[in-house]
Amino acid sequence: MASPGASIANIDTQLDFDIQLTSPRFYGHKPLHPEDTHSKAVSTSAQIQRNLMTYSQSNPRLQAALSAIFSDPSWALQAIPVPHQLLRNDALRVKVKDEQGNDWWPCQLGCPDGIPYCIRGTKTPIRQATKATSHVEWHLGLRRYACYVCAKTFTAKQELERHQNTHNESRVQLPCPNGCGRTFVDQDRVTNINRHLNDRCPNA
């Protein structure tokens, strides 16, 4: 990968923040095992590129689409997200019909039966083209949306907007009932505290 100081003047990409003020990590967040939704282990971009190029060897159209992504300056510099148009290639987003005649987009990048795992470990077919694009980003280890305050990155804009509310000091912060030190914003306490207590609290 190129050094972070390399020039990005020629990259025509719309940014959601000032790149000079933050240093978000857009790449390398993909879990090593899709079914392990709680794993903190991540693949590097070099590993992701190598694995996907190996996987696509038997599919020239898919490999060409991936090559276009990996040869783009944004991927080489690791400083800004890959442009959307590269992720919308027909070889990456293939629409088919299921047995009931409904449209769905099977994963082209290695998910068993073309169906990705959701956050709870269940398998759910992709029913929208935009979600197919987001799933391609997941395989690339790409989190497109960055917080302008702390540079934390997210896969969805809604997740970023929810996170940015946590930087508002006027909102009520509630501590973990088990006393682990984690705090939660009052507005989101039910969803977030329950998820924390069920899955991630070290004192549970």
C-alpha positions in Angstrom: 0.0 0.0 0.0 1.1 3.5 -0.6 2.2 5.7 2.2 -0.5 7.9 3.9 1.4 11.0 2.8 0.9 10.2 -0.9 -1.0 12.7 -3.0 -4.7 12.4 -3.4 -5.2 15.5 -5.5 -6.3 13.5 -8.6 -8.9 11.3 -6.9 -12.4 12.5 -7.8 -14.4 11.4 -4.7 -17.0 13.2 -2.6 -16.0 13.2 1.0 -18.3 13.5 4.0 -15.6 15.1 6.2 -12.4 17.1 6.0 -9.6 14.5 5.3 -7.0 17.0 6.6 -8.6 17.0 10.1 -9.1 13.3 10.7 -7.4 10.0 10.1 -10.2 7.4 9.9 -9.5 3.8 9.1 -11.8 3.0 6.2 -10.2 -0.4 5.4 -9.3 -3.7 7.0 -12.4 -4.1 9.2 -13.8 -7.3 7.7 -14.0 -10.2 10.2 -11.9 -13.2 9.3 -14.9 -15.4 9.6 -18.4 -14.1 8.4 -20.3 -16.3 10.9 -18.2 -14.9 13.9 -20.0 -11.6 14.3 -18.3 -10.8 17.6 -14.7 -11.5 16.5 -12.3 -8.6 16.9 -9.9 -10.1 14.4 -9.8 -8.3 11.1 -8.2 -9.0 7.8 -5.8 -6.5 6.3 -6.5 -5.0 2.9 -3.7 -6.9 1.4 -5.2 -10.2 2.7 -8.6 -9.2 1.4 -7.3 -8.4 -2.0 -5.3 -11.6 -2.3 -8.2 -13.8 -1.1 -10.7 -12.2 -3.4 -8.5 -12.3 -6.5 -7.8 -16.0 -5.8 -11.5 -16.7 -5.3 -12.4 -15.0 -8.6 -9.9 -16.8 -10.8 -12.6 -19.0 -12.4 -14.8 -16.0 -13.2 -13.1 -13.6 -15.6 -15.8 -10.9 -15.4 -15.8 -11.0 -11.6 -12.0 -10.8 -11.5 -12.0 -7.9 -13.9 -14.4 -6.0 -11.7 -12.3 -6.7 -8.6 -9.1 -5.7 -10.5 -10.7 -2.3 -11.3 -11.3 -1.8 -7.6 -7.9 -2.9 -6.4 -6.1 -0.7 -9.1 -8.1 2.4 -8.2 -6.0 5.1 -6.4 -8.4 5.2 -3.5 -7.7 1.5 -2.7 -3.9 2.0 -3.1 -3.8 5.0 -0.8 -6.2 3.7 1.8 -7.1 7.3 2.6 -10.6 7.6 1.2 -13.4 5.0 0.3 -13.6 3.3 -3.1 -15.9 5.1 -5.5 -19.5 3.7 -5.5 -19.5 3.2 -9.3 -16.8 0.6 -9.0 -18.9 -1.4 -6.6 -22.0 -1.4 -8.8 -20.4 -3.5 -11.5 -22.8 -6.1 -13.0 -20.3 -8.8 -12.1 -20.5 -7.9 -8.4 -24.3 -7.3 -8.3 -26.1 -10.1 -10.1 -29.9 -10.1 -9.9 -31.8 -13.4 -10.1 -35.3 -14.7 -9.4 -36.0 -17.0 -6.5 -38.5 -19.9 -6.6 -41.4 -17.5 -6.0 -40.3 -15.2 -8.8 -39.0 -12.5 -6.4 -35.8 -10.6 -7.2 -32.7 -11.2 -5.0 -28.9 -10.6 -5.3 -26.8 -13.6 -4.4 -23.4 -12.8 -3.1 -20.7 -13.2 -5.7 -17.8 -13.1 -3.3 -17.9 -16.4 -1.4 -20.9 -16.5 1.0 -22.2 -20.1 1.1 -25.2 -20.4 -1.3 -24.9 -16.7 -2.0 -26.6 -15.8 1.2 -24.7 -13.6 3.7 -24.9 -13.9 7.5 -26.7 -11.1 9.3 -25.6 -9.6 12.6 -27.2 -12.4 14.7 -25.7 -15.2 12.7 -28.8 -16.1 10.6 -28.7 -16.2 6.8 -30.8 -13.6 4.9 -31.0 -13.2 1.1 -30.2 -9.7 -0.2 -33.4 -8.2 -1.6 -32.2 -4.7 -2.7 -29.5 -3.6 -5.0 -28.2 -1.0 -2.5 -27.8 -3.7 0.1 -25.9 -5.8 -2.5 -23.5 -2.9 -2.8 -23.1 -2.6 0.9 -22.4 -6.4 1.1 -19.6 -5.9 -1.5 -18.2 -3.2 0.8 -18.3 -5.7 3.7 -16.2 -8.2 1.7 -13.7 -5.4 0.9 -13.5 -4.5 4.6 -14.8 -1.0 3.8 -16.5 1.3 6.2 -17.5 4.4 4.2 -18.8 6.8 6.8 -16.5 8.5 9.2 -17.2 10.5 12.4 -15.8 14.0 12.0 -15.2 14.2 15.8 -13.4 10.9 16.6 -12.8 9.4 13.2 -14.6 6.1 14.0 -16.0 4.6 10.8 -19.3 2.8 10.0 -20.8 0.8 7.2 -24.1 2.7 7.2 -24.9 6.4 7.3 -27.6 5.8 9.9 -25.1 4.2 12.2 -22.8 7.2 11.8 -25.7 9.6 12.6 -26.6 7.6 15.7 -23.0 7.6 16.8 -22.6 11.3 16.4 -25.4 11.9 18.8 -23.2 10.4 21.5 -20.8 13.3 21.2 -23.6 15.6 22.5 -22.7 16.2 26.1 -26.2 17.4 27.0 -27.7 13.9 26.5 -28.1 11.7 29.5 -25.5 9.0 29.9 -26.6 5.8 31.7 -24.1 3.3 33.2 -24.1 -0.4 32.6 -26.3 -2.1 35.2 -23.5 -4.7 35.8 -21.0 -1.9 36.6 -18.5 -2.7 33.8 -17.9 1.0 33.1 -19.7 1.2 29.8 -22.2 4.1 29.4 -25.2 4.5 27.1 -27.1 7.4 25.7 -30.6 7.7 27.2 -32.5 7.7 23.9 -31.0 4.4 22.8 -30.8 2.7 26.1 -33.2 -0.2 25.5 -31.6 -1.5 22.3 -28.0 -0.8 23.2 -28.0 -1.9 26.8 -29.8 -5.2 26.0 -27.4 -6.0 23.2 -24.5 -5.2 25.6 -25.9 -7.3 28.4 -26.7 -10.2 26.1 -23.5 -10.3 24.1 -20.6 -8.2 25.3 -20.7 -7.2 28.9 -17.6 -8.6 30.7 -19.5 -8.7 34.0 -22.6 -10.5 32.7 
